[in-house]
Amino acid sequence: MTEKQIIISISREFGTGGHHIAALVAEELGIGLYDRAMLDQVAQEHGLDAHVLEKYDEKPKIPIISRRVNGHSNSMEDALVHLQSEFIKKKADAGESFVVVGRCAETALKDEENLIKIFILGDKDDKIKNVMKKFDLNEKEALRKMKRHDIRRKAYHNRHSEIKWGDSRGYDLCINDSKLGVERTVELIRQYVEKRL
């Protein structure tokens, strides 16, 4: 792989292999991965409790208990979005190459020349099976969990991003991993990165 900086943001539907794909892409390209674990680093930098931050991670704010005054919000959700955006911007400004999962990275890093924006989707039945297996749920419970997570994820994303969650016009690649499987999806992303570079 080239020495040129590459940043890949991966958004995903719940129940796809999106996070696993992101980890494999990072490993294959020999670059860092920023996901939920970045909360520990963000917390440490700012002297905060990572367990507290976790409650607000990638969740839409609750309007009834938050408000905005002179452009500033008292919402912990908004504050965490800002902290995570600043964290990945610093990494990008330092010339680091990495894959970032979620966190509206495609907006936070929109000015990065080498940003590749990817959305991973999947067939409903495959996602339900994945959720059933991962969380040991029956079909009905898995469907409920999947819908609940995607509703929250979409609300969070659409509040903090300039592009609509899952809208193909906002991404460089939209891949249905039900059609290709995890390994071939990773291979497709790697080939795309090589062509872009």
ABEGO torsion letter per residue (X at the ends): XBABBBBBBBBBBBGBAAAAAAAAAAAAAGBBBBBAAAAAAAAAAAGBBAAAAAAABGBBBBAAABBBBGGBBABAAAAAAAAAAAAAAAAAAAGBBBBBBEGGAAAAAAABAABBBBBBBBBAAAAAAAAAAAAGBBAAAAAAAAAAAAAAAAAAAAAABABBBGBAAABABBBBAAAAEAAAAAAAAAAAAAAAX
